[in-house]
Amino acid sequence: MSANSRLTIAAHALAWMELNKRYGREVATSEQIAESVNTNPVVIRRLLAELRKAGLVESRRGAGAGWTLTRELEAITLLDVYEAVEPGALFAMHRATPNQECPVGSGIQPAMQRIYDGIEGAVRGELARTTLAEVLRSVLAAR
């Protein structure tokens, strides 16, 4: 099982959009963002559509078309981004109900759910404490 990079790519895109704005360019295109991420613009457009649904970005059509942030990075947490691009739980149970006649099968889901709930709470708490402004500061400091 491979790790999912959607949160990382979405955070990258939003941080890049802010930096682009600081350089005097209000609007960013999916092609420009995709160049920084080193991915296909279609991947970026799909993520940006999810971020737009969450109210984190907006798009402009026509002359000067592209994407803009709807609020300052200080007001956007990684939890906001995570919830926009990763709806649902971090971990899932079996696709089919385990054998309830088996001692392990009958108790595995409640046991694992308690563990998963604790992990998810810790992850969400950490993401809620981190703004994208902090992420961008760390990125710029690393250079």
N, C-alpha and C positions, 0 to 999 in steps of 0.2 A: 504494500500500500504506500503510495507516494503522498507527500505533504501537499496541501493546497496552498497556492501562492496568491489567491485573489485579494486577500487583505493587503498583502505587501504591494501588489501592483496598484491597487486603488490608492493606498497611502502615497506611493511613488507619484502617481498621476496628480494627486491633489497638491503635494509639496511642489512638484514641478510647475503647476499652474500658478502657485503663489510666487515662486521665484520669477517666472515669466512676467507676472504682473509688476514685480519690483523693478524689472528691466524696462518698464514702460509699455508693455504689450498686454492690454486688458483681456484680449480673447486668445484662447489657445485652440489649435485644431487637434483632432485625434491623430493626425499624421505626425505632428510635432511631438506630441506626448509619446506616441508609439516609438519614435526614433530614440527617445531617452530610455524607454523601458526595454527597447530592442525586441519588439514584438510586432505583430500585425495590427494595423489601425482598427480592424474589425474587433479584435479583443478589447481594445481601449473603448471603442464606441459602445460595446455591450456593457462594460463596467460603468461607463459614464451614464448610460441610460438608467442603471440601477441606482447610481448616486443621485441622479436627477429625481427619481421617484422618492428618494429619501429627503429631498430638499437641500442637498449639499452643493449641487451645481445646477446651472441652467444653460440652455443652448440658445444660440441665436442663428437665424437663417438669413439668407440673402447676402448682400455686401457686408463684409466683416463677420462672416459666419464663424462659429466656433463655440467654445465652452468657457464659462466663467464660474468662479466660486460665488456662492450666495451669501457667505458670511466669512468672517475672519478665521484664520486657522486656530487662534486661541479659543474659539467657540466650537471647534470640532474636535471631538475625542476619537481615539481609535475605536472605541465602542460604537460610536455613531457610524463609522465606516464599516466596521465588522457587521453590524446589524443590517446595513444596506446591501452588502455583497455576500454575506454568509447566513441567510435566514435558516433558522432551525438549530438543533442541538449539535454540539461538538461530536458526540458519540451516539451511535444508534444500537438498538437491540437487534436480535435475530430478525430476519425477514419473515420467518415462519415461527409460530409458537413452539418452543422446545417441548419435548416429551414430558408431560406433567406427572407421569408415573415414575419418572427417574428422579432420584434424590437431588442430583445436580440440576437437571432440567427444570424441576419445579421451583428451585430457589435461586437460580443464577440471575434472572432479570432483576428481582428486588435488590439483591446484593450489589450488582453492578450499578443499578440506578442510583443508589445512595452514594457510591464512589463518584460516579459521573456528575451528580449534582454538586458535590463539593468541588470538583475540578472546574466545572463550568463557572461556579460562583467566583472562584479565585481568578480565573482568566478574565471574566467580565469586570471584576473589580480593578484589575491591573489596567485593562484597556480603558476603563472609565477615568482613570487617574492620569492618562497620558493624552495630551493634546497634539494635534498635528503641528502646531507651532514648535513644540518641544522636539518633535521628530525632525523638522526642518533645521532647527538649531543644531541638533546632533549631526545631521548630514553635513551641514556647512562646516562645522568644527572638525569633522573627520577629514576634510580636504586639506 
